Amino acid sequence: MEESWFLVAEDDRMIVPQTQRYMAERMKAKIKAHADHTPSVTAPTAVVDIIHDAVRASLDTATLEE
């Protein structure tokens, strides 16, 4: 089963966090919250953490399917 991941930008001035959470919930994503509109610049650790979580989950799923 594929999983989706969504990093909610809590301090975003373009898309309010409630709307981001709504979008993430609709796509049944794993939600992490942190950062502003440009998290790769202002919160790179949060971005790397969510990528690592997604990779670990994918590897766990791949191992179970073998």
C-alpha positions in Angstrom: 0.0 0.0 0.0 1.3 3.4 -0.9 1.5 6.1 1.7 1.5 9.8 1.4 3.3 12.3 3.5 2.5 16.0 4.1 4.5 18.6 5.9 2.1 21.2 7.2 3.6 24.7 7.1 2.2 26.1 10.3 3.4 29.6 9.7 2.5 29.8 6.0 0.9 33.1 5.0 -0.3 31.7 1.6 -2.3 28.6 2.7 -3.7 28.5 6.2 -2.7 25.4 8.2 -6.4 24.3 8.5 -6.6 24.1 4.7 -3.3 22.2 4.5 -4.5 19.7 7.1 -7.8 19.3 5.2 -5.8 18.6 2.0 -3.6 16.1 3.8 -6.5 14.3 5.4 -8.2 14.0 2.1 -5.2 12.3 0.7 -4.9 10.2 3.8 -1.4 11.4 4.3 0.9 11.0 7.3 1.0 14.5 8.7 3.9 16.3 10.3 3.7 20.0 11.2 6.4 22.5 11.2 7.9 25.4 9.2 6.6 28.2 7.1 6.0 28.5 3.3 9.6 27.5 2.4 10.5 24.7 4.8 13.4 23.5 2.7 15.0 26.8 3.4 13.8 27.6 6.9 13.4 24.1 8.4 15.6 21.7 6.4 15.7 19.3 9.4 11.9 18.9 9.4 12.0 18.2 5.6 14.8 15.7 5.9 13.0 14.0 8.9 9.8 13.5 6.9 11.7 12.2 4.0 13.5 9.7 6.2 10.2 8.6 7.8 8.8 8.0 4.3 11.8 6.1 3.2 11.8 3.9 6.4 8.1 3.2 5.9 8.7 2.3 2.3 11.5 0.0 3.2 9.4 -1.7 5.9 6.6 -2.2 3.4 9.0 -3.6 0.8 10.5 -6.0 3.4 7.0 -7.3 4.3 6.1 -7.9 0.7 9.1 -10.1 0.0 
